[in-house]
């Protein structure tokens, strides 16, 4: 391949990275909003915290997501002496903004069937969106940054770090009045397989769209 063709391939690959990154964040934000609309079953651990903070201190769920994300990134920067990729900041701000948009535009749900349906659809969209934005490889979210920091600093396994995080924020959020339920437990242990499936699917989609040799570089 000549230089001109290589440059074209790189530009095309970056274009599709951006498409998958932004589209994935929008989809996962819609998934988060739907699980919150179906919160009779509980919500994800971090959203338990965000909703608890909202109930006690005001502001929106998306705003608290951004504030917590900035706090995590500041802690990570102090310990690692380096700043995250730009995609990490974009992930944080875009997800917070889109979650608030969807929470504002989606109707409130009042019966068990509607909330259960919203929660299930939300789980699927959240997992698919995570897999889609991860394929772009433009930066991971602040929560995953914190997980990796715990792994590096304390020598924990990824599973131990993630479980410790999920349980800790869920407990704090519950004490603040956030909704905890069977859905919270399901998201803690059942979301991973959905994300793994979505990651494999989106790798194939990325390959077909971009023509690159590998989705995750």
N, C-alpha and C positions, 0 to 999 in steps of 0.2 A: 504494500500500500504506500503511495507517495505521500509527501507531507501535506498536500492539500486535502487528500482524502482522509488522512489521519485527523487533521484539524476539524474537518466536517463531522467525522465520527464522534470526536470528543464533544463538540458543541451539541450534537444531537443527543448524546448520552446525558449531558448536563441538563438539557431541556427536559428530557423525560424524567430525570431525577427530581427536578422541581415540580413537574406535574404530579408525580406519585407522592411527593412529600406533602404538598399543599392539599391535594385531594384526600390523602390519607388522614390528615389532621382534621379536615372538615367532617369526614365520615366518622372518625372516632369521637369527635365533639358531639355529633348528633347522637351517637350511641350513649355517651355519658349523660346527655340531657334526657334521653328516653329512660335510662335507668333511674334517674332522679325523679322523673314523672311517675315512675312505678315504684316509688320508695316505700310502699307498704310492705314490700319484701326486704327492705334494706337497700343500701347502696354500697359502692366500693369503699374500701377503707379510707382512702384520701378524701372522698366526697363526704364521708361521715364527718371528718374533721372540718372540711370547708363549710358544710351546712351548719355544724355546731358553732363555728365562728360567726357565721352570718346571723344566726339566731341571737347571739350574745352581743355582737359588736356592730351589726349592720353590714353594709356593703353587699356586693353580689357574690354568688358562688364562684363565678369566673374570676372576679377580682381577687378573692382569697386564694384561688389556685395560682394566680400570678405572683402574689405576695409571698406565698409559701415557696414557690419555685425560685424566686429571687433570693430568698433566705438560704435555701439549699445551695444555690450556686455560689453565694458569698462564702459559705462554710467550706465548700469544695475548693474554691480559689485560695482560701487561707491555707489549707492543708497541702494542696498540690502545687501551689505557686504558679498556676497557669489558668488561663481563661478557657472556657468551653468553646466548641465550634459555634459559628453564627447560627447554625441550624437549631442548636439547643435553645437559644433565645427566641428564635422564631416559633419553635414548637410551643414554648411556654406562653408567649403572648397570643399567638393565633388560637391555640386551644382555649385559653381563658375567654377570649373575645367571642369565639363561635359558640362556646357553651352557653354564654349569657344570651346571645342572639337566639339560639334554639329554645332556651328556657322561656324566653319572652314570647316567642311566636307560637310554640306548640301549646295546644289547649291543656288545661288541667284535667286530670283523670280522677274519677270519683269512686268507681267500683272495682272490686277485686279482679274481675276478668280483664278490664281495660288496663289496669296497672300491671298485671302479670304479663299480658301480651306486650306491653311497652317495654317491660324489663327484659323479656326474652329477646325481642328484636334488638334492643339496645346492646345486649351482650354480644350478639352476632356482629353488629355494626362496629362496636368498640374493638372487638378482636380483629375484624377485617381491616379496619382503619389503622390499627397498630401495625399489622403486618405490612400494609401498603406504605406507610411512611418510613418504616424501618428499612425496607428494601432500598429506598433512596440513599441511605447512608450519608445523610448530611448533618447528623448530630442526634444524640439521644436526649430524651427528656430529663428534666432535673431529678425526678424520682429515681430513674435508673442511674443517674450520676451519683446520687447518694448511696445507692446500693453498691456500686462499684467502689466507692470510697470506703465503705464498711469492710468490703472484701479485702482491700489493700491494707487498711490500717490495722485490722484485727485478725487477719488471716482466716476469716469466716468463709464458708462456702456461699455460693450465690443463693442457694435455697435458704440457708440460715439467715443471711442478711435480708432477703426479701420478706421472709416470714416475720422476722423481728420488726421490720419496718411496718408491715401491714397490721400486725397485732397492736403495736404501740400507737399508731395514729388512730386506729379504730377505737381503742380504749379512751384515748384523750377526746376524740370526737363524741363518743357516747356520753362521757361525763359532761360535755358541753351541750348535750341535748340532740346530737345527730342521730339519724335513723339507722339502727343496726338490726339485722334480721337474717333469715336464712339466705337471702340474696347476697349479703355481705360475705358469708362463708363461701358461697358458690363462686363468687367473683375472685376470692382469694386463691381458690384451688382449681376452679374450672375454666378460668379465662386463659390460662397458659396453653392448653391444647388448641383452643380456638385460634390464638395468635400464631401458634406453630403451623397450623393448617393454612392460615391466611398468608403466612410468610412464604411458604412453598408455592402457593397459587400465584402470589404477586411476583415472585421471582420469574415464573414462566411468562406472566403478562408483560413484565418489564423487558424480558429478553425479546419477546415478539415485537414490542413497540419500538424499542431502541436499536435492536440489531446488535447489541453488545454481547461479548462472549460470556459475561457473568453479570448477574443482577447486583450482587453485593461485592463491591470492589474495595 
